[in-house]
């Protein structure tokens, strides 16, 4: 007899397998993407697993950050949304959190600036009273190149400053305010182990993030602070339309074993798990959410 669980969906058909050609300039605008990324508005169901926690999400204005913000709100958390300059996207994310009955505040600015990070953490703790979860999600991914010789010093510096140096700045300021039971979640990538030459600078930072996560988990474990990373595969976010030629976007993610790109909503449950007490013995892990691609 064949058993069928009606609550399970076919993972191959949970998102589009192709996209209309499109291209944007950095830093990308989610509201202009076709189709709009799925951030879980109609699918994510909360269960109170993060009740009254305070979470900082960098890059929280759109993409993965927006999906995590909404999921955390539905799990009972208040959210501090750090972002660079996409104010319209950030305001929409804030409104989504507030509609769930949770607090949300916006913190624009460049997290590559250590002084901004110091002010950011200070403002969050002053406003919310405490901090329990740090999600280091913000990232910069430049235009795809044909050769490493095309990556100039300015781009290289921006990529490393945003993607990995900012994590050092954020963590350095946040750790004194984190207590036992707190969680740090860094966003690495399948690019850390399967790098694409056309975005070699981005891929290099993701490898560094994995090592940063493992070393930090070892340092902070004795304090009861867990540190993990999530390594997404191809995910439909503003990073994609700002980095790749319009024609390449058409088939984005179709080479995964599941035959499609992931959506931000596909990652949100993993972020909830790692932040919650369900993952109380999980630290120093890199969780792949890749559509079947091996890390």
N, C-alpha and C positions, 0 to 999 in steps of 0.2 A: 504494500500500500504506500502511495506517495503522500508524504506529509507536507503541508504548506502552511507557513506562518504568514497570515495576512498582514502582519505589522511590518514585515520586511519588504523593501523595495529592491528592484533590480538595480545594482549599482552602475550598470552600463547606461541606464536611461535616466539617471538622476540629474542630468545636465546636458546641454547641447554638445554635439560631437564636432561642430564646425561653427565658425563665426564670420560675419561680414567683414571684408577688408576695412581696416581703420587704423589710424595712427594719430598720436598726440605728442605734444612736447612735454618735457618734465615740468611739473611733477605728476602730471596726469590728472584727469577730472572724471571721477566715477559717474557723475550725472550725465556725461556725454558718451558713455560706453554703450554699445549695442551688441547683444542684449545687456541689460544691467546685471552686474554680478548678483548672485543670490546670497544674501547675508543672513538668511534664516528667519525672515520675518514671519513666514507662514509655517515653518517646520520645527523650529527649536522650541522644546517644551522644558521649562525649568522645574526643579524639584527642591529648591531651597538649600542647595548644597554649599552656597557661599553667603549665607545669611549674615548681613551687617558687616561683611568684609569691605575693605576699601582697596580698589585695584587701580594702579597706574598702567595705562596702555599707551606706549609710544606708537606713533603712526596710527593713532586711533580714529582718525577722521574717515577712513575708507578701507576698502578691501578686507583683508583678514582682520585688521584692527576693529573695523565696524562690526563684523560678525561676532568677534569676541566680546566687545562691549555690550551688545544686545544679549548674548547668552549669559554673561555675568550678571546683567541686570535682572534677567529672568530667574537667575539662581539666587537673587537677593542681595547682590553687591552694589555698592556705590562706585562710580567710575570717574577717574581723572583722565581726561583725553588730551594727550600731548600730540602736537602736530606742527608742521612747518608753516604752511601758508594757505592751504586749501580751506578757506573759512566756510564756504557754502557746504562742502562735504562734512566738515566738522560739526556744523550747526545741526545738520540732519541727524548725525549720530547722537549728538546730545539730546535731541528731541526724542529719538527712539528710546533712549535710556529713561528719560523722564516720564514717558508714557507708560513705562512699567512700574512707576511709583518710586523710582530710585533717584538719588542725587547724581548729577553729572555736571562737571565743570570743564571748561576749555582752557588749555594752556598752549598758546601758539609760541613758536620760537625754534631756534636751531639747537637741537640737542648735541650737535657737534661742538658747541661752545661750553666749556666746563663751568663758566660762571652762570650761564643759563640753567644748567642742570642743578647747580647748587640752589638757585632761587626756586626752581621748579619743585624740588623735594620739600624745601622749607615751606613754600606756599601750600602744598598739598597737606602736609602734616598740620599746619596751622588751621586750614579750612575744614578738613575732615576729622582731625583729632588723632588719627593713626593711619598706618599703612600696612597692609597684609600681603598684597600680591603685586609683583612688578613684572610686567610683560614687555620685554624689549623686542618690539616688532618693527620699528621704523627702519626703512632701508632706502638706499638710492641705487638705481640700476640704470646706467647710461645707455646710449644707443649702441646697438650691435655693430661690431667692427669686423673688418676683413683681416686685420693684423694687429698684433700687440703694439706695433709702431704707431698706430693711430691714437693710442691712449696717452693724452698729454698729462703733464704733472698736475694741472689743475683738476682734471677729472679724477685722476688717481687719488689725490688728496681728499676730494669730496667723498668719494666712495668709501675710503677707509675711515674718514672722520665720522660719517653718518652711520655706517654699518657696524663697526667694531669699537672704535674709540669712544663713541657715545655710550656704549654699554659699560665701559670702565667708569665713565663719569657718573652715569646714573647709579650704578651699583655702589660706587664709593660713597655717594651721598645718602643712598637709601639704607644701606646695611645698619647704620647706627639706630635706625627707627624700626627695624624689623625684629620681631620676637620669635621665640620657638613656635613652630607651626606655620610660619610665613613661607611663601613660595616665590621663587624667581623663575620665570620661563623665558628663555631666549629663542628667537626664531633663526634657525640655521636654514639649510636647504639641501635638496638632493644634489645641488651644485657643489656641495662640500666634498662629495665623493665621486660625482660624475660631472666634472666641470665642462661647460660649453666654451670653446675658445673665443667665440664672439663676445662673450661677457666675462672675460678672464679676470678682470678686476673685481667684479661682484662675486664670482665664484671663490676667489681667493679669500675674501672677507668671510664667506660662509664657513670655509675650513677653519679659519681662526676662531669663529664663534663656537664651533664644536669643541675645540680645545679649551677655550675660555670657560665653557659650561662645565666640562669635566673637572678642571682644576678648581673652579669656584665651589663645586659641589663638595669636593674633598675638604676645602677650607671651612665651609660654613656648616657642614653636617654636624660637628660637635656642638654647634649652637642651636640645633634643631631647625635650621633653615634649609629647605630643600631647593635644589637647583637642577633644572632639566631643560632640554631643548626639544623643539618640534622642527622636523625637517620636511617642509612641504615639497611636493613634486610640482608639476605645472598647474598653477592656480590662476583663474581668470580674475585679475586685479588690474588697477591702473598701471602697475609696473610693466605689464605686457604691451599695452598699446603705446607706451612712451618709449619702449626699447627696440621693438622689432618692426621691420617694414610691413606695410599694410597687407601685402600678399601672403607673408609668412603667418600673419595672425589668423588667416582663414583656417589653417589646419592645426592651430595651437593645441597641444595636448592629445592629439589623435593617436600618438605613438605609445600611449600607456597601454598596459594589458587590458584595462577596462575600456579602452577606446575613446576616452574623452578627457578633457581638462577637468580639474577639480574646481569647485566653487568655494568661496570663503566659508559658506555654511558647512562644508564638509570637514573643516578644521576645528570649528568651534567646540564640539564635544571633547576633543583631545585637550584643548586648553582648559576646559572645565575640569576634566579628570585630573590633570596635573596640579591644578590649584586647590583641589578639594582634598578632604580627609580620606577619600577613597584611594589616593595615591600616597598615603602616609609613609610607606616604605620604599617609595620610588624617588631616587635622587641620583644624579649623574647619568641619566638616561637620555638618549636621543630617539625620539619617537617619530618614525617616518609616516607621513600621510601622502602617499605618492601615486595612488591609483595602480599599484602593483609593481612599479619600478623599484629595482633593488637599490638600497643605499650603498 
